[in-house]
Amino acid sequence: MSEGKKMTSSRRHHLKSLILQIAANWLEQEASEIKAAKEAYMAEKCATPDMSGDQASLMEVCKKLYQSLDKIDEERYDTEAKVTKSDKEIDDLKLKVVELGGVKKPALKKVRMSADSMLQALLGGKHKVTMDLRANLKQVKKEVKEEAGEAVGDWRKNIEDKADRKKMFETS
């Protein structure tokens, strides 16, 4: 096919069905291999016991089976302990990798938002929260203190005071 043309739908459907058939065959083959491996393992580890004989020989067979069960349980416990230990080590190593990589902070954008709208966004629309910080402040009256040095004050006031003193001296 040339570069500009696409695959037809029938061709695509045919190729897809072929791929699915091949995959199904592989899955069947893998399942049969696993089953054969299980049977071989069981035949090797658990030979069929000889049930012919008297009660004493059967008791001996049962004792051997119990001993093998105990050994298998010990092996299972040991392997579980190894697996849990290795899982913990893997988790610790993952944490170390994250720590070594460092936490990358995303670039934050400036958002103009009042404290009220921020609280409303955090708590949801159903909560009515007001953040009036000045409402609970104590009202303080500012007193004007007159200082000893009146030279700092208004110059017109000083002149008027001096004019009154002049008149006091002149009239006497």
Secondary structure as the mmCIF struct_conf table of DSSP 4:
data_model
#
loop_
_struct_conf.conf_type_id
_struct_conf.id
_struct_conf.beg_label_comp_id
_struct_conf.beg_label_asym_id
_struct_conf.beg_label_seq_id
_struct_conf.end_label_comp_id
_struct_conf.end_label_asym_id
_struct_conf.end_label_seq_id
BEND BEND1 GLU A 3 GLY A 4
HELX_LH_PP_P HELX_LH_PP_P1 LYS A 5 THR A 8
HELX_RH_AL_P HELX_RH_AL_P1 SER A 9 LYS A 45
BEND BEND2 CYS A 46 CYS A 46
HELX_LH_PP_P HELX_LH_PP_P2 ALA A 47 PRO A 49
BEND BEND3 GLY A 53 GLY A 53
HELX_RH_AL_P HELX_RH_AL_P2 GLN A 55 GLY A 101
HELX_LH_PP_P HELX_LH_PP_P3 VAL A 103 LYS A 110
HELX_RH_AL_P HELX_RH_AL_P3 ALA A 115 LEU A 123
TURN_TY1_P TURN_TY1_P1 GLY A 125 LYS A 126
TURN_TY1_P TURN_TY1_P2 LEU A 133 ASN A 136
BEND BEND4 LEU A 137 LEU A 137
HELX_LH_PP_P HELX_LH_PP_P4 LYS A 138 GLN A 139
HELX_LH_PP_P HELX_LH_PP_P5 LYS A 141 GLU A 143
HELX_LH_PP_P HELX_LH_PP_P6 LYS A 145 GLU A 147
BEND BEND5 ALA A 148 ALA A 148
HELX_RH_3T_P HELX_RH_3T_P1 GLU A 150 VAL A 152
BEND BEND6 GLY A 153 GLY A 153
HELX_RH_AL_P HELX_RH_AL_P4 TRP A 155 THR A 171
#
